Amino acid sequence: MAEMTSYERVMTALRNEEPDRVPHFEWILDRHVREAILPGRSMEEFTLRMGLDAILTQPDIRREEIAPGRYRSEYGIILERTEEEHLFAVDGPIKTLDDLNHYEPPDPLAPWRFESLKRLVATYKGKLAIGVHVNDVFSLPRNLMGFQNWLMTLAAEPDLVRGLVDMSVELNAAYARECARLGADFVFTGDDYASREAPLMSPRTFRELLAPGLKRVFAAFKETGLMTVKHTDGNITPLLDMIADAEPHCLDPIEPVGGITLAGMKQEYGSRFALKGNVDCAHTLTFGTMPQVVEATKQAIAAGAPGGGYICSSSNSIHSKVRPENYLAMWNTIRTYGRYPIQFEPMQTSGAAAAFG
């Protein structure tokens, strides 16, 4: 097969088809890990130097610092800086249905809202797959209410839940339409529905309050022509059929600590959508040895790659505790064993991985 561009490789996999090799990229690749591998490089520079197959952005959301390491976003959400790459939402402006009725969200089409996306499209369109992080029905309501308040609202105040879900659907559909117009290739939603043990709500609650909005928002995304990736960590087994009914093009990250196997997902859902992820970042990439990472990555490729429709990556993100040499071992294994037709021959260790040997 002729060598594909990274754009072609990712889009082929998202169409659940077989590219020239298994694509690889991460939603988050923490600066501590990047710095250990390529000191002084931005995430964009790291993406290019490491040959990752997608470059990512999100709508530009303004925020003001209200205390050291503490911020208020345009949405009125209070965020705190952590040791990880991203800020953490700790509180929000909506606590009651009356609050929601008087709440005015930011303009999703503010003239400066997509400057980051425009720059990536101008530079990388057709070369790298350009993805934009939006939300579906869980994360924005959670952040607007605060996590504990949101969970209690899911159990006790269905009208407030439906109102928040409707607002999230409308806002994120508007984001997606503009992303498509400006030249993005896919959108991905980072809304997590589960812990390692179980979903954060009952299947009945999900079915009645969240699933209808999930179907609407993914239908709106797909109407724009964008490819779609649904991310959710943890043990989502009781919710899987409802997530599948929203018809994403790809599901991520097939988290091992959530009790989900990539082989089982490929067998059960592989004809319905592509799969991404599964190399364990909770234990293997964080505490394992390089040979253990190589074996885990080979197992993921063996389970997910046959027939195409697979993007190999961590089971969540490359967070700050991932050992840099382990990320490089995964990176190198994907390139060594991920070319179609998939074959497992003795591994030749690249210079990048050997540097941490």
N, C-alpha and C positions, 0 to 999 in steps of 0.2 A: 504494500500500500504506500502511496506517495506521502511524504511528510506533510502533515497538516499545520496550519497556524494554530496558535493557542486558542484563538477565537473559534476556529472550525472544530477543534478538538472538544472544547467544552460544550458547544452547541449541539454537536453530534451526540455526545453522552446525554445531554438533557433531553434530546429527542428519543432517548432509550435505544440508541443505535450504537454501533461499534466504531470508534475512531481508530486512529493509527496507534495510539497508546493511551493508557489510563491517565486522565487529567489529574492535576493536583493543585489545590489552593486551600487556604484556611480563612475562616471568617475573621479570626483575630490571631495575630502572631505577635506575641508580647515583645515590647522593646528590650527587655532584659535578655531574651533569647536572641533576638536580632543582633543586639550589640555584641554578644559573645561570638557570633558567627561573622558578621560584617560590621565592625565598629564604625560608628559615625554615619550610618546610612539610614535614611528615612524608610518608611514602609514601601513607598513607591520605588525607591532605588533597590531595596531588598527584593521586591517582586521581579524587577528586571534582571538583576544580577543572578538570582536563583532560578530564573526561568519558570516562575509560577504561571499558571494558565489563565488566571483571572485577576483583574484589578477592581477594587471595591471602593464604593463611596456611600454617602447617604445624603438626604436633603440637608441643606445647611440650616441649622437651628441655632439662633443666637442665645447667649446666656451671659449673665452678669455675676461677678464674684461678690458675694455678700458677707463672706468671712473667709479666713485662710482655708483653702481647700474645699470651700462650700459655695455652691452656685445656685442661681435661679434661672431656669430656662424661659423662653417665650411662653411655654405652656403653663408657667407658674409652678413647675415641678422643681423641688429642691433636690439637688444632686451633690454627692460628696466624692472627692477623689480617693481612690484606693491605690494599693500597690499594683493593681492590675492595669491593663491598657485603657479600660473604660471607666467612666463615672458610674456611680451607683445611686439610683433614685431612693430617697428616704422619706419623702412626704410630697403631698400634692394639694391642689386647691379645692378638690371636690370631696365632700363627705356626705352630702344629702342630695335627694332629688331636686330640692330647691336650688342648691349650689349648681347642679348641672343645668337647670333651666335658665340660670343667669350667667352661665359661662360662655365666653366668646373665644373659640380657639384661634390660634394664629392663622393668617392667610396662607394656605398651602401653595399659592402661586405668587407669593411676593417676588418682585423682580430679581432679587439677589438669591433666591432660594436654591438655585441649582448651578451656581457658579463652579462648584467643585466638579459636578458631573460634566458641565460643558468643557472644562479643561481636559478631563480624561478622554472625552469623545474626540476632541480636536487632535489629541496626541496619539491615542491608541485604537481608534475605531478600526475594526477589521483585523487587528493584530492580536490583542488580548480580549477576552470576554469581559465586558464591563457590567458589573453587578451593582445594584443599589439596594441598601438595607431599608426596608419599610416595615410596617407592622400589620398584623391581621386583627384579632379580636381580643387579645389578652394583655399584651404589654402596655399599651397606652392607657387603658382603664386602670390597670394595676399601678402605674406610675402617677396617674392623676389622683388616685385615692390613697396611695400608700398600700403596701403589700397586705398587711393584716386586715385593714379596713376592706380591701377588695375581696379577700377570701370570705370575710363575714357577710359582705354584701351578696356574694354569689349564693350563699345559703339562705339569706333572709329577705332580700329586697329585689325581686325579679324585675320590677319596672325600672329601677335605677340601672341594673345590669343591662337591660335591653337598650336603654337610652345611651349608655356609654359605648356599647357595641356598635350601635347605629352610627354614632359620631366617628368611631374609629374606622368603620367601613368607608364612610364618605370621605374622610380626610385621606386615607391611604389609597383609595381609588383615584382621588385627584392627584396625589403624588405620582402614582404609576402612569397615569395618562400623560403627564408632563415629562416623566422620565422616558417614555416611549417616543414622544415627539422629538425629544432632544437627542435620541440615539443610543440609549441604554440597551443592553441585550437581555438582561434578566433582572428580576427583583427577588429578594429573599427576605423572609419574615423570621425574626428571631424570637418569637413568642413561645416561651417554654410552658408546657402544661403539666409537668410531672416532676416529682422527686425521683430518686433512685428506687424507692419502694413502690410508689403508686401515683396516680394522677392527683393533682391538687384539688380536684373536685370530683363528685360522683359522676359516673357515666350518664346518669339521668340528667344531672344539671348541665353537663356538657351538651347533651343531645337537645335539651329544651332551650338553653340560653345562649350557647356559643356556636354550635354547629351551623345553624341557619346563617349567621353572619359570616362564618368562615367560608361557606359555599358562595355567598354573595361577593365577598371581597376577592376570592380567587377567580371567580367568573369575570369580575371587573378587570383584574390584572390581565387575564388571558384575552379579553376583548381588545386590549391595546396591541396585541401581537407579541407581548413580552413572554419569555419563558419564566417559569416560577419555581422557586425552591422553598419548601416548608421545613423549617428547623424547629425541633422541640426535643429537649433532653429527656432522660429518665425513662421510667417504665410507663410507656404509653400504650401498652398492649390493650387495655380495655377501651381505648379511644381510637384504635387504628382504623377500624372500618369507617368511622365517621370522618376521620382525617382524609382517608382515601376517597370518600364521596365528594370532597371538595376538589378533587382532581388536580392536585399539584403535578408539575412535571417531574419533580424530584423530592425525595424525603431525606432529611439529614437529622441527626448524625448516627443513628442506629447504635445507641450507646450500650456497650457490654455490661456496665454496672447496673443498667436498668433491666437486665435479664433478657435482652433482645439479641438474637443472633443474626448475622448478616446472611448466612445460608438460609435460615428460615424465612427471612424477609424476601430474599431473592425468589424463593420457591413460591411464597404465598402472594406477593405483590409485584414481583418483577415484571410482569406483563402490563402492569397498570402505570407504573412510574419508575424513573431512575432512582438510584440510591447513592448516597454520599456519606463517607465517614468510616467509623468503626474501629480505628486503631486507638486503643484505650489510652486516654490521656490522664485518667485518674490514678492509675497504678503503673502501667507498663512504660509510658513515655516519661513519667515522673520519677519512678523508683527503679525501673528495670535496667537491665544491661543492654548494650547494643545488640548482641546476638538475640536477646529476647524480643527486642523491637523489630529486628529483621524478620524473625519468625512470625510475629504477630502481623506484620505488614504483608508478608507472603500469604498468610492465611486469609487476610482480608481480600487480597487480589484474587486468590483462588476462588473465594466464595462469591465475590461481587462482579468480577470482570467478565466472565463468560457470556458471550452474546452482546456485550456492550451495556450501556446504561449504568455506568458506575464511575464515580469520582472518588479517588482515594484521599483520605485526610484523617485527621484526628477525630476522636469521638465527641468532641465539643470545640476545643480551640487549643492553640499552643499558648497556654497560660504561663505565668511568670515562674512557676515551679518546674516546668518541663526542662529536662536536662538538654542543653544545646546539642550535645553529641548524639542524643537519642532522636531529636528532630532530624538531624542530618542522616542518621541511619535510616529513618523512615523515608526521607526524601530520596536517598540514594537507591533504596530498595524498589521504590515505585519506578524509578527510571531504569533500573536493571531488569526487573521482572515484569514491568507493566506494558511492554510492547506486544501488540497483537500479531500473530496468534500467541496466546499466553503460553509460555514455557518456563519451567523452573530448572535452570542450569546452575552450575557453581557460580557464586556471586563474585564479581570483580569489584573490589572496593575502590571507590573514587577518591581522588585526592582530598575533596572536601570532607568526606566522612573519615578518611584516614587521619586527618589533622587532629581529630579528637580520639584517636585510637589509643 
